[in-house]
Amino acid sequence: MGSVRRHQAVTLLQASQEAPALASLLALVRESSQRLEAITPLIPVLLRPSVQAGPIEGDTWCLMVKNNAVAAKMRQLLPLLQARLQAQGWQVNTIRLKIQG
């Protein structure tokens, strides 16, 4: 007879401790959220709900935006946002904007 496998719920923390790839992914998600927190004061209040943290790929960070109008305004802010991130120690050479579909 084969062994009986019992399915038990595990917390995300437990799963990440057992899977290094998941731990690495969670660290990137956490860092992306921290970056968004760092630049939020520079984003106009009315636009803030339309901007979300996106993936980090090397020295490129992606911001998810709701539509073209938000993307156009955010493009104007990119140099300021990048300077803030670099001043706080993050190696961000490019910020990409992706419009959510």
MARMARBA-865520 format. One record per residue (C-alpha): chain; x, y, z. Coordinates in steps of 0.1 Angstrom, whole numbers, plus 5000, padded with zeros to 4 digits. Last residue first. Layout:
<sites>
<site><chaine>A</chaine><u>X</u><v>Y</v><w>Z</w></site>
...
</sites>
This chain:
<sites>
<site><chaine>A</chaine><u>4940</u><v>5456</v><w>4810</w></site>
<site><chaine>A</chaine><u>4963</u><v>5473</v><w>4835</w></site>
<site><chaine>A</chaine><u>4984</u><v>5499</v><w>4818</w></site>
<site><chaine>A</chaine><u>5021</u><v>5492</v><w>4824</w></site>
<site><chaine>A</chaine><u>5046</u><v>5519</v><w>4833</w></site>
<site><chaine>A</chaine><u>5083</u><v>5512</v><w>4834</w></site>
<site><chaine>A</chaine><u>5107</u><v>5527</v><w>4859</w></site>
<site><chaine>A</chaine><u>5143</u><v>5524</v><w>4848</w></site>
<site><chaine>A</chaine><u>5177</u><v>5527</v><w>4866</w></site>
<site><chaine>A</chaine><u>5164</u><v>5517</v><w>4900</w></site>
<site><chaine>A</chaine><u>5192</u><v>5506</v><w>4924</w></site>
<site><chaine>A</chaine><u>5174</u><v>5513</v><w>4956</w></site>
<site><chaine>A</chaine><u>5193</u><v>5533</v><w>4983</w></site>
<site><chaine>A</chaine><u>5168</u><v>5559</v><w>4995</w></site>
<site><chaine>A</chaine><u>5182</u><v>5585</v><w>4973</w></site>
<site><chaine>A</chaine><u>5179</u><v>5561</v><w>4944</w></site>
<site><chaine>A</chaine><u>5142</u><v>5557</v><w>4951</w></site>
<site><chaine>A</chaine><u>5136</u><v>5595</v><w>4953</w></site>
<site><chaine>A</chaine><u>5156</u><v>5601</v><w>4921</w></site>
<site><chaine>A</chaine><u>5135</u><v>5575</v><w>4903</w></site>
<site><chaine>A</chaine><u>5103</u><v>5591</v><w>4914</w></site>
<site><chaine>A</chaine><u>5115</u><v>5626</v><w>4903</w></site>
<site><chaine>A</chaine><u>5126</u><v>5614</v><w>4869</w></site>
<site><chaine>A</chaine><u>5093</u><v>5594</v><w>4865</w></site>
<site><chaine>A</chaine><u>5069</u><v>5623</v><w>4873</w></site>
<site><chaine>A</chaine><u>5061</u><v>5633</v><w>4838</w></site>
<site><chaine>A</chaine><u>5055</u><v>5597</v><w>4828</w></site>
<site><chaine>A</chaine><u>5031</u><v>5595</v><w>4858</w></site>
<site><chaine>A</chaine><u>5008</u><v>5621</v><w>4842</w></site>
<site><chaine>A</chaine><u>5007</u><v>5603</v><w>4809</w></site>
<site><chaine>A</chaine><u>5002</u><v>5569</v><w>4826</w></site>
<site><chaine>A</chaine><u>4973</u><v>5582</v><w>4846</w></site>
<site><chaine>A</chaine><u>4956</u><v>5594</v><w>4814</w></site>
<site><chaine>A</chaine><u>4964</u><v>5561</v><w>4796</w></site>
<site><chaine>A</chaine><u>4946</u><v>5540</v><w>4822</w></site>
<site><chaine>A</chaine><u>4947</u><v>5522</v><w>4855</w></site>
<site><chaine>A</chaine><u>4985</u><v>5522</v><w>4862</w></site>
<site><chaine>A</chaine><u>5008</u><v>5493</v><w>4872</w></site>
<site><chaine>A</chaine><u>5043</u><v>5505</v><w>4881</w></site>
<site><chaine>A</chaine><u>5073</u><v>5484</v><w>4869</w></site>
<site><chaine>A</chaine><u>5107</u><v>5484</v><w>4883</w></site>
<site><chaine>A</chaine><u>5139</u><v>5480</v><w>4863</w></site>
<site><chaine>A</chaine><u>5173</u><v>5475</v><w>4880</w></site>
<site><chaine>A</chaine><u>5170</u><v>5437</v><w>4880</w></site>
<site><chaine>A</chaine><u>5134</u><v>5428</v><w>4872</w></site>
<site><chaine>A</chaine><u>5110</u><v>5442</v><w>4899</w></site>
<site><chaine>A</chaine><u>5073</u><v>5435</v><w>4894</w></site>
<site><chaine>A</chaine><u>5045</u><v>5459</v><w>4899</w></site>
<site><chaine>A</chaine><u>5034</u><v>5483</v><w>4927</w></site>
<site><chaine>A</chaine><u>5000</u><v>5499</v><w>4920</w></site>
<site><chaine>A</chaine><u>4989</u><v>5533</v><w>4908</w></site>
<site><chaine>A</chaine><u>4952</u><v>5543</v><w>4902</w></site>
<site><chaine>A</chaine><u>4944</u><v>5548</v><w>4939</w></site>
<site><chaine>A</chaine><u>4973</u><v>5573</v><w>4941</w></site>
<site><chaine>A</chaine><u>4961</u><v>5595</v><w>4911</w></site>
<site><chaine>A</chaine><u>4938</u><v>5618</v><w>4931</w></site>
<site><chaine>A</chaine><u>4965</u><v>5624</v><w>4957</w></site>
<site><chaine>A</chaine><u>4991</u><v>5635</v><w>4932</w></site>
<site><chaine>A</chaine><u>5021</u><v>5611</v><w>4934</w></site>
<site><chaine>A</chaine><u>5052</u><v>5624</v><w>4952</w></site>
<site><chaine>A</chaine><u>5040</u><v>5613</v><w>4987</w></site>
<site><chaine>A</chaine><u>5035</u><v>5578</v><w>4972</w></site>
<site><chaine>A</chaine><u>5072</u><v>5574</v><w>4962</w></site>
<site><chaine>A</chaine><u>5085</u><v>5556</v><w>4993</w></site>
<site><chaine>A</chaine><u>5053</u><v>5536</v><w>4998</w></site>
<site><chaine>A</chaine><u>5056</u><v>5524</v><w>4962</w></site>
<site><chaine>A</chaine><u>5092</u><v>5513</v><w>4969</w></site>
<site><chaine>A</chaine><u>5081</u><v>5494</v><w>5000</w></site>
<site><chaine>A</chaine><u>5054</u><v>5476</v><w>4980</w></site>
<site><chaine>A</chaine><u>5081</u><v>5465</v><w>4954</w></site>
<site><chaine>A</chaine><u>5104</u><v>5454</v><w>4982</w></site>
<site><chaine>A</chaine><u>5077</u><v>5432</v><w>4997</w></site>
<site><chaine>A</chaine><u>5068</u><v>5417</v><w>4963</w></site>
<site><chaine>A</chaine><u>5105</u><v>5411</v><w>4957</w></site>
<site><chaine>A</chaine><u>5110</u><v>5394</v><w>4991</w></site>
<site><chaine>A</chaine><u>5079</u><v>5372</v><w>4984</w></site>
<site><chaine>A</chaine><u>5095</u><v>5361</v><w>4951</w></site>
<site><chaine>A</chaine><u>5127</u><v>5351</v><w>4969</w></site>
<site><chaine>A</chaine><u>5109</u><v>5332</v><w>4996</w></site>
<site><chaine>A</chaine><u>5089</u><v>5314</v><w>4969</w></site>
<site><chaine>A</chaine><u>5121</u><v>5304</v><w>4951</w></site>
<site><chaine>A</chaine><u>5136</u><v>5293</v><w>4984</w></site>
<site><chaine>A</chaine><u>5107</u><v>5269</v><w>4991</w></site>
<site><chaine>A</chaine><u>5105</u><v>5255</v><w>5026</w></site>
<site><chaine>A</chaine><u>5107</u><v>5288</v><w>5044</w></site>
<site><chaine>A</chaine><u>5083</u><v>5303</v><w>5018</w></site>
<site><chaine>A</chaine><u>5057</u><v>5277</v><w>5026</w></site>
<site><chaine>A</chaine><u>5059</u><v>5283</v><w>5063</w></site>
<site><chaine>A</chaine><u>5056</u><v>5321</v><w>5058</w></site>
<site><chaine>A</chaine><u>5026</u><v>5316</v><w>5034</w></site>
<site><chaine>A</chaine><u>5009</u><v>5297</v><w>5061</w></site>
<site><chaine>A</chaine><u>5003</u><v>5260</v><w>5057</w></site>
<site><chaine>A</chaine><u>4971</u><v>5241</v><w>5053</w></site>
<site><chaine>A</chaine><u>4973</u><v>5204</v><w>5057</w></site>
<site><chaine>A</chaine><u>4968</u><v>5178</v><w>5031</w></site>
<site><chaine>A</chaine><u>4973</u><v>5143</v><w>5045</w></site>
<site><chaine>A</chaine><u>4992</u><v>5119</v><w>5023</w></site>
<site><chaine>A</chaine><u>4986</u><v>5082</v><w>5028</w></site>
<site><chaine>A</chaine><u>5015</u><v>5061</v><w>5020</w></site>
<site><chaine>A</chaine><u>5011</u><v>5035</v><w>4993</w></site>
<site><chaine>A</chaine><u>5000</u><v>5000</v><w>5000</w></site>
</sites>
